[in-house]
Amino acid sequence: MIDWILNQDEVQEFGAFLLRLSIAIVLGGVLGVERQLRGRWAGIRTHMMVSLGAAIFTLAAITTAPNDSNEVTRVIQGIAAGIGFLGAGTILKLSTEIEVKGLTTASSIWLAAALGTVAGMGEYALATASGLMSVLVLVILRPLTKSVGKNNMTRKETTDDHETIQNM
């Protein structure tokens, strides 16, 4: 243990890992806050964990195969495909009519994995810009999509304050 602490390279690597994982957690948390404030099923902790997990997988790939971009690419493909199963769990078809809920939450979970992946790669500018754009899409565009959607759809509030969309 003392050898590890005294080894400057190990301490620097630990610091780099900690920074990347922290950025992944913060960016996932920002997405999760928006979803939690809207009362959706996946909130702050879920988005943080998804982003953190993606960052860990990415860091593991980079660490174990630092000179083989094919290995890292395969891990990223696995994250992108695998997280779809978690996102799919948030999508519900509620009746025999066209009535689907949870698509935005599912996409935000997938996006949290992407943010964690780029944070794990150390691409801080891309991670931050993507996180900012994600929040803008979720927060700023929400009123616009509600007003545009009123022409083609009706919205009703359910008792637990989740929006239901039914095509007419």
Secondary structure, DSSP 8 states (H G I E B T S, - for coil): -HHHHH-HHHHHHHHHHHHHHHHHHHHHHHHHHHHHHTT-SS-HHHHHHHHHHHHHHHHHHHHH-TT-HHHHHHHHHHHHHHHHHHHHTT-EE-SSSS-EE-HHHHHHHHHHHHHHHHHHTT-HHHHHHHHHHHHIIIIIHHHHHHHHHTTTEEEEE-TTS-EEEEE-
